[in-house]
């Protein structure tokens, strides 16, 4: 019994990332990227319009912005692109004209005065996120299996001695 406890403790000491990630999952951390509402105006009494910004931005949510706010400014006000954002996959759902536009941030930034469209009330910006090579669930499963195998090998080694 003493050897099993030593094996488990040595595993946790050698693999602190597994212990940290497991604790974060149990505490349900990582929920800070939930949508919120933001109100931004330049002066009192300015007319604002709601814009929904979702996906690969730092602070997704509903933004109440001054009329005529352009797309790049809206993305900047949302904290910019996140690490997982795909700058080649920006979808702008223009509610007023019922059109959906596929945009790339690089094209917008080449000539912002020409290519940077003004948003309208209730428009939706969705910045798609890159898909990871290995999903978090798969990585967690591989880590758990390797942990169990490591413990089993340690116990087998200690029981032979």
N, C-alpha and C positions, 0 to 999 in steps of 0.2 A: 504494500500500500504506500509505503514511504517513497518507493521508487517511482510509482505512478504520479504522485504529487510533484516530485522533483522534475519529472519529464514534462508535465503540463506547465509548471512554472518556468522551466527553461525555454519552452516553446514560446510562451507569452513574452518573455524577456527578449528573445531573439526576433520575434515578429510583432512589434508594437503596432504596426499599421493595421493588422488584422483586428487586434483588440480595440483600436480607436474606431475603425470603420464599423465594427459590430456595435459598439456603444452608440455611435451616431445613428445607426439604423433603429436601434431600440428606442432612442430618444426622439425619433422622427425629425432629426435635424435636416437642413437643406430646404426647408419650406419658406425661406426668406424671399424666394423669387416669385411670390404670389402677386397677382395684379392688385393695383391700388388706384386711387383717384388723385390727380394732381391739378392744381389751378395755377396758371402762370399768366400774369398780365404785366403790361408796361406802365399803365396808369389806371387810376380809379375810374370806374364807369366804362371801361373799354368792353366792347362786345366780344364775348368768347364763344367758341364752338367746340363741341366734344369731338375728340379724335381717339380712336382705339389703337393702341400700339401693343402688339403681342409677339411672342416668339423670342428670337435671339437678341434681346436688348437687356441692359442692366436692370432697368426698372419698368417692366411692362405694366400697362394699365390704361385707364381712361384719362386723357389729358384735355383740359379746358384751355385752349390756346386762342390767341388773338386771331381774328379773321385774316386770311391771306398768309398764314404761316406756311412756309415751304417744307417740303419733305425732309431735307437734310437737317433743318433746324429742329423739326419734331424728333427725329432720331437722336440728335445731339441732346435735346432736353430730356430724353428718356435714359440718359446715361451713356449713350453710344452702344455700339455692338458688343455683345458678350463674346467670351472666348469660343463658344460653340456656334456662333452665328455664321451663316453662309452669305457673304456679301453679294454673291451672284444670284441670290434667290430672294428678292424683295417683291412681295405682292401688295399692290395698292388697289383696294376695292373702293372705287369712286362711287359713292352712293347717289349723288345728284344725277349723274348720267348713266347709272347702272352699268358701268364698265369696270372690267378688271384688267389691270396693267401688270406685266411682269417686268421688273426693273433690275438693274445692276448698279450697285453703289459706285463702282469705278466709272461707269458712263456718266452718272450724275455729277461726279466730282471733276470730270474733264473740263466742263464748262458750266459751272453752277448757275450762271445768269441765264443760260439758254435751256439747259436740261432739267433744272430743278423745279418741279411743278408745285403750284400752290394747292394746299389741301382745302377741302370743303367740309362743311358740317357733317358729322357722323361718319366720316371716312374711316376705313380700316387699313392699317399697315401691319402686314405680317412678315416678319423677317424669319425665314426658315432656318432651322438649325442643322448643322452637319450631323450625320449619323456616325456614332463611334464604331470602330472596327469590331470591338467586342462590347456587348451591352454590359451594363452594371450588374445585372442579375447573373449573367454568365461568369463574369469575373468573380463575383461573390461565391458562386458555386464552386469554381475552380479553387479558390482560396480555402473554402471549407473542406473540400476533398483533400487538398494537399496537407491541411492541418491534421486531419484525421489520420492520413497515411503517416505523417511525421510522428504523431503520438504513438501509433501502432508499432512503428519501427523502433522507437525509443523504448517502449515497453518490452518488445521482443528482445532487444539488445540487453536491457537490464535484467530480464528474467533468465537469460543464459548465463549470466555471471554468477 
